Amino acid sequence: MYRMDCVKVNTLSSGEIDCHDFKSKLLSNKDKPAIVNVNIGTTVKGAVDDLDLVINKLQEAGFSHDRFYIHCDGALFGLMLPFVKRAPKVSFKKAIGSVSVSGHKFVGCPMPCGVLITRLEHVKVLSRNVEYLASRDATIMGSRNGHAPLFLWYTLNRKGYRGFRKEVQKCLRNAHYFKDRLVHAGIGAMLNELSSTVVFERPHDEEFVRKWQLACQGNIAHVVVMPNVTIHKLDGFLDELVQKRDAWFGEGKSQPPCIASDVGIHNCLCALHR
């Protein structure tokens, strides 16, 4: 949209920003200010970037506060993070410019929507008076869905703080249960500490992938454990997966894929790393 140069930063096997590579990329581009996207739950692995370390690396590279802007993308996990014990704080007391969360993911809004929270100084730059609306407009398109805030308000009020905390704890508990069952069955799997996204080896059969609507990337697939994903559903999926794997890999027909480069050697259970 703004035709700016985009620089990709390497990641760790967990999916987090590799802050050593991040600093080297900053030093290679010291002549320009930096706009940084920090993830609160990456798409595939559910990784949460270390915001404090990112800010430290910016300062070490000589970027003053007026030469960087940090956006925290919390699409799915942004509304779950506040209810996770030992989770890092994402706060405007830190040197961030904005935070975004989705309303149709964890909250469960019936239509795609999101909330962006930013500093008033940035809103003032973008907004303009619209006479016939008798208000100021700060959207790109000049319009937005009026129903979405009602659904968000209703859900937030109906569930409340305790309701959300209970659902987050349930998701994390079920995710740990699922990951442990995968490993017990001899299937390589990874679960980041602050996440409910379980990553495991990609099933051998594309028909199985389509049946369970798995999102895959290379040799890995993932299951995002949300409030609607019950223990019963996870057990049914895993029982079928184990049964299928016997058909795919039984009697030495072929070997499960190595996923060490995707999830780390310690999470891979292929023939080489088992």
C-alpha positions as CSV (number, residue, x, y, z in Angstrom):
1,M,0.0,0.0,0.0
2,Y,2.8,2.4,0.9
3,R,5.4,0.9,-1.5
4,M,7.9,0.6,1.3
5,D,10.9,-1.8,1.4
6,C,10.0,-5.0,3.3
7,V,12.8,-6.9,5.1
8,K,12.2,-10.5,6.3
9,V,13.7,-11.5,9.6
10,N,14.7,-15.1,10.3
11,T,12.8,-17.0,13.0
12,L,13.8,-19.6,15.6
13,S,12.4,-23.2,15.3
14,S,9.6,-22.1,17.7
15,G,8.5,-19.5,15.2
16,E,9.6,-16.5,17.2
17,I,11.7,-13.6,15.8
18,D,15.4,-14.4,15.8
19,C,16.5,-11.3,17.6
20,H,20.2,-11.7,16.6
21,D,19.2,-11.7,13.0
22,F,16.8,-8.8,13.7
23,K,19.6,-6.7,15.1
24,S,21.8,-7.4,12.1
25,K,19.1,-6.4,9.7
26,L,18.5,-3.2,11.7
27,L,22.3,-2.3,11.5
28,S,22.2,-3.0,7.7
29,N,19.3,-0.4,7.4
30,K,20.3,2.3,9.9
31,D,19.7,5.0,7.3
32,K,15.9,4.3,7.5
33,P,13.4,4.3,10.4
34,A,11.9,0.8,11.2
35,I,8.3,-0.3,11.3
36,V,8.3,-3.7,13.1
37,N,5.6,-6.3,13.2
38,V,5.6,-8.2,16.5
39,N,3.5,-11.3,16.6
40,I,1.3,-12.4,19.6
41,G,0.8,-15.9,18.3
42,T,2.1,-16.7,14.8
43,T,-0.2,-18.2,12.2
44,V,1.4,-21.7,11.9
45,K,3.2,-22.3,15.3
46,G,1.4,-19.9,17.6
47,A,4.7,-18.3,18.7
48,V,4.7,-15.2,20.8
49,D,7.6,-12.8,20.0
50,D,9.5,-11.3,23.0
51,L,8.4,-7.7,22.9
52,D,10.9,-6.5,25.5
53,L,13.8,-8.1,23.7
54,V,12.7,-6.6,20.3
55,I,12.7,-3.1,22.0
56,N,16.2,-3.8,23.5
57,K,17.6,-4.8,20.1
58,L,16.2,-1.6,18.5
59,Q,17.9,0.5,21.2
60,E,21.2,-1.5,20.9
61,A,21.2,-0.8,17.2
62,G,20.9,2.9,17.8
63,F,17.2,3.4,17.0
64,S,15.7,6.2,19.2
65,H,11.9,6.1,19.9
66,D,11.1,8.5,17.2
67,R,12.8,6.2,14.6
68,F,10.8,3.1,15.1
69,Y,7.2,2.0,15.2
70,I,6.1,-1.4,16.7
71,H,2.8,-3.0,15.7
72,C,1.7,-6.0,17.9
73,D,-0.4,-8.4,15.8
74,G,-2.6,-10.3,18.2
75,A,-5.2,-11.6,15.8
76,L,-5.9,-14.9,17.5
77,F,-3.9,-15.0,20.7
78,G,-4.1,-11.3,21.6
79,L,-7.3,-11.8,23.6
80,M,-6.0,-15.0,25.2
81,L,-2.6,-13.8,26.4
82,P,-3.9,-11.7,29.3
83,F,-5.3,-14.8,30.9
84,V,-2.1,-16.9,30.6
85,K,0.0,-17.2,33.7
86,R,3.6,-15.9,33.3
87,A,2.8,-14.4,29.9
88,P,4.6,-11.2,29.0
89,K,2.7,-7.9,29.3
90,V,1.7,-6.1,26.1
91,S,1.2,-2.5,27.2
92,F,1.3,1.0,25.9
93,K,3.6,1.8,28.8
94,K,6.1,0.2,26.5
95,A,7.4,1.7,23.2
96,I,4.7,0.3,21.0
97,G,2.4,2.1,18.5
98,S,-0.5,-0.2,18.1
99,V,-2.2,-3.6,18.9
100,S,-4.7,-5.5,16.9
101,V,-7.0,-8.4,17.7
102,S,-9.6,-10.3,15.8
103,G,-13.2,-10.6,16.9
104,H,-14.1,-13.6,14.8
105,K,-11.5,-16.0,16.1
106,F,-11.3,-16.7,19.9
107,V,-14.2,-14.4,20.7
108,G,-16.3,-16.1,18.0
109,C,-18.0,-13.2,16.3
110,P,-20.2,-14.4,13.4
111,M,-18.5,-12.1,10.8
112,P,-14.9,-11.3,10.2
113,C,-13.9,-8.2,12.3
114,G,-11.1,-6.8,14.3
115,V,-10.1,-4.1,16.8
116,L,-7.1,-1.8,16.4
117,I,-5.9,0.1,19.4
118,T,-3.4,2.8,18.8
119,R,-2.1,6.1,20.3
120,L,-4.3,9.2,19.8
121,E,-1.5,11.0,18.0
122,H,-1.6,8.5,15.2
123,V,-5.4,8.6,15.0
124,K,-5.4,12.4,14.6
125,V,-3.0,12.1,11.6
126,L,-5.4,9.7,9.8
127,S,-8.8,11.0,10.8
128,R,-10.8,13.7,9.2
129,N,-14.2,15.4,9.9
130,V,-17.1,14.1,7.8
131,E,-19.9,16.7,7.9
132,Y,-22.8,14.5,7.0
133,L,-21.8,11.9,9.7
134,A,-21.3,14.6,12.3
135,S,-18.2,12.7,13.5
136,R,-14.6,12.0,12.6
137,D,-13.7,9.1,10.4
138,A,-10.4,7.2,10.8
139,T,-11.0,4.3,8.5
140,I,-9.2,3.6,5.2
141,M,-12.4,2.9,3.3
142,G,-14.6,5.5,4.9
143,S,-16.9,2.9,6.3
144,R,-17.1,0.0,8.7
145,N,-19.5,-2.7,9.9
146,G,-21.7,-1.3,12.7
147,H,-22.9,-4.8,13.7
148,A,-19.5,-6.1,14.7
149,P,-19.1,-3.9,17.8
150,L,-22.5,-5.1,19.0
151,F,-21.6,-8.7,18.7
152,L,-18.2,-8.0,20.5
153,W,-20.0,-6.1,23.2
154,Y,-22.5,-8.8,23.7
155,T,-19.9,-11.6,23.9
156,L,-17.6,-9.7,26.2
157,N,-20.5,-8.9,28.6
158,R,-22.1,-12.4,28.5
159,K,-18.8,-14.2,29.2
160,G,-17.1,-11.6,31.3
161,Y,-13.5,-11.8,32.7
162,R,-14.0,-15.1,34.5
163,G,-15.7,-16.7,31.5
164,F,-12.8,-15.8,29.2
165,R,-10.2,-16.9,31.7
166,K,-12.0,-20.3,32.1
167,E,-12.1,-20.8,28.3
168,V,-8.4,-19.9,27.9
169,Q,-7.4,-22.3,30.6
170,K,-9.5,-25.0,29.0
171,C,-7.9,-24.4,25.6
172,L,-4.4,-24.6,27.0
173,R,-5.2,-27.7,29.0
174,N,-6.6,-29.5,26.0
175,A,-3.7,-28.4,23.8
176,H,-1.2,-29.9,26.3
177,Y,-3.3,-33.1,26.5
178,F,-3.3,-33.4,22.7
179,K,0.4,-32.8,22.4
180,D,1.2,-35.4,25.0
181,R,-1.0,-38.0,23.3
182,L,0.7,-37.3,20.0
183,V,4.2,-37.8,21.5
184,H,3.0,-40.9,23.3
185,A,1.8,-42.3,20.0
186,G,5.3,-41.7,18.5
187,I,4.3,-38.7,16.4
188,G,6.6,-35.7,16.4
189,A,4.8,-32.6,17.9
190,M,5.5,-29.2,19.3
191,L,3.5,-26.8,21.6
192,N,4.9,-23.4,22.4
193,E,4.7,-22.5,26.1
194,L,2.2,-19.7,25.7
195,S,0.2,-21.2,22.9
196,S,-2.8,-23.5,22.1
197,T,-1.6,-24.3,18.6
198,V,-0.2,-27.9,18.4
199,V,2.2,-28.5,15.5
200,F,2.9,-32.0,14.3
201,E,4.1,-34.0,11.3
202,R,1.9,-33.6,8.2
203,P,-0.4,-36.6,7.6
204,H,0.7,-38.8,4.6
205,D,-2.7,-38.8,3.0
206,E,-4.2,-35.7,1.5
207,E,-7.7,-37.2,1.7
208,F,-7.2,-37.4,5.5
209,V,-6.0,-33.7,5.5
210,R,-9.1,-32.6,3.6
211,K,-11.4,-34.6,5.8
212,W,-10.1,-32.9,9.0
213,Q,-9.5,-29.5,7.3
214,L,-5.9,-29.4,8.5
215,A,-3.8,-26.4,7.7
216,C,-0.4,-27.6,6.4
217,Q,2.9,-26.0,5.5
218,G,5.7,-28.2,4.1
219,N,6.1,-31.3,6.4
220,I,4.0,-29.9,9.3
221,A,0.3,-29.4,10.1
222,H,-1.3,-27.8,13.1
223,V,-4.4,-28.0,15.2
224,V,-5.5,-24.7,16.8
225,V,-7.3,-25.8,20.0
226,M,-10.2,-23.4,20.5
227,P,-13.2,-23.6,23.0
228,N,-15.2,-25.8,20.5
229,V,-12.4,-28.4,20.2
230,T,-13.2,-30.9,22.9
231,I,-11.2,-33.8,24.3
232,H,-13.7,-36.1,22.6
233,K,-13.0,-34.5,19.2
234,L,-9.2,-34.6,19.8
235,D,-9.4,-38.3,20.8
236,G,-11.4,-39.1,17.7
237,F,-8.9,-37.3,15.4
238,L,-5.9,-39.0,17.1
239,D,-7.4,-42.5,17.1
240,E,-8.0,-42.2,13.3
241,L,-4.5,-40.7,12.7
242,V,-2.8,-43.5,14.6
243,Q,-4.9,-46.1,12.6
244,K,-4.0,-44.4,9.3
245,R,-0.3,-44.2,10.2
246,D,-0.2,-48.0,10.7
247,A,-1.4,-48.3,7.1
248,W,1.0,-45.6,5.8
249,F,4.1,-46.6,7.6
250,G,3.5,-50.2,8.8
251,E,5.8,-53.0,7.8
252,G,8.4,-50.6,6.6
253,K,6.4,-49.3,3.6
254,S,7.8,-45.8,4.1
255,Q,9.1,-43.5,6.9
256,P,7.4,-40.6,8.7
257,P,8.8,-37.3,7.6
258,C,11.6,-35.6,9.5
259,I,10.4,-32.3,11.0
260,A,13.5,-31.3,12.9
261,S,14.1,-28.3,10.7
262,D,10.5,-27.1,11.4
263,V,10.1,-27.8,15.2
264,G,13.6,-28.6,16.4
265,I,15.5,-31.9,16.9
266,H,14.0,-32.4,20.4
267,N,10.5,-32.4,19.1
268,C,11.1,-34.6,16.1
269,L,10.3,-38.4,16.4
270,C,11.5,-39.6,13.0
271,A,13.7,-42.7,12.6
272,L,16.8,-40.5,12.8
273,H,15.9,-38.4,15.9
274,R,13.7,-40.8,17.9
